[in-house]
Amino acid sequence: MKTESTVRPSVVERYPGLLRINYDVSEQQRAGMDGEEPVTMYVYRMLEFDNPDIGLDELTKALINDKYPLEQQVDILSADDAAAIQELKSFRLHCHIIAMQVLGMPMTLSVAKEAKLSALDTYNESDAVNGFDVVIQGQATSLWIDKKTRSDYRSSIEAAELLGETEVRPVFGDKEVPLSVQMAKTDLAKIQLYANQCFVVTERHRAAISQLKTVEEVNEYDYTVGYPPRLIFEI
């Protein structure tokens, strides 16, 4: 159940015959009433159990299903949306770690690595990595072209070149932009090279994380470094 409070909730609240867990907490700034200062609200999910002796697997599943009912999980995993799938996988792991904390179980090296790798995958699917900027008439738009779309664009450019066309008209955001065939080929090559470089960096991070020896090393590892500079295309 989703709820909110002006006070940051404790993760665990124990009462006679009742276990309450507050998780997935986020902060929101709300406008104050009658000119008063803005108010910080804590929005979170709250789940209650009448069995304080609940086990790890049962508790983990309950936390996951509270936000993502089983049918919704199936739909997400069946869809062709890598970011949504990764978000669900990360949330599942997040719930497993919360359940461990609630039950007083120490963090293990394997779980810490799994969490760090999941965070790496989420970052790899995010706009921080998957994105470039297109500046059209002084206005910048953040975009990305996934692997399949890059392949489709490449085929279109090759077809235009084969038929002697000198121009293609890709769509950036909501704008159709005329480009010479050569410029389109060059820009697409730059995007492909950038994607290749990002893949290499992500795999290096994955290998490095797998070699860490302690939970502390895992917690301190920064997987956001080493990626190539963001591409900017001025049209």
Secondary structure as GFF3:
##gff-version 3
##sequence-region A 1 235
A	DSSP	beta_strand	2	5	.	.	.	ID=ss1
A	DSSP	beta_strand	12	15	.	.	.	ID=ss2
A	DSSP	beta_strand	18	30	.	.	.	ID=ss3
A	DSSP	three_ten_helix	33	35	.	.	.	ID=ss4
A	DSSP	beta_strand	39	49	.	.	.	ID=ss5
A	DSSP	alpha_helix	56	67	.	.	.	ID=ss6
A	DSSP	alpha_helix	70	78	.	.	.	ID=ss7
A	DSSP	alpha_helix	82	102	.	.	.	ID=ss8
A	DSSP	alpha_helix	109	124	.	.	.	ID=ss9
A	DSSP	beta_strand	132	136	.	.	.	ID=ss10
A	DSSP	beta_strand	139	143	.	.	.	ID=ss11
A	DSSP	alpha_helix	147	162	.	.	.	ID=ss12
A	DSSP	beta_strand	167	168	.	.	.	ID=ss13
A	DSSP	beta_strand	171	172	.	.	.	ID=ss14
A	DSSP	beta_strand	175	176	.	.	.	ID=ss15
A	DSSP	beta_strand	179	180	.	.	.	ID=ss16
A	DSSP	alpha_helix	181	210	.	.	.	ID=ss17
A	DSSP	alpha_helix	215	220	.	.	.	ID=ss18
A	DSSP	beta_strand	232	234	.	.	.	ID=ss19
###
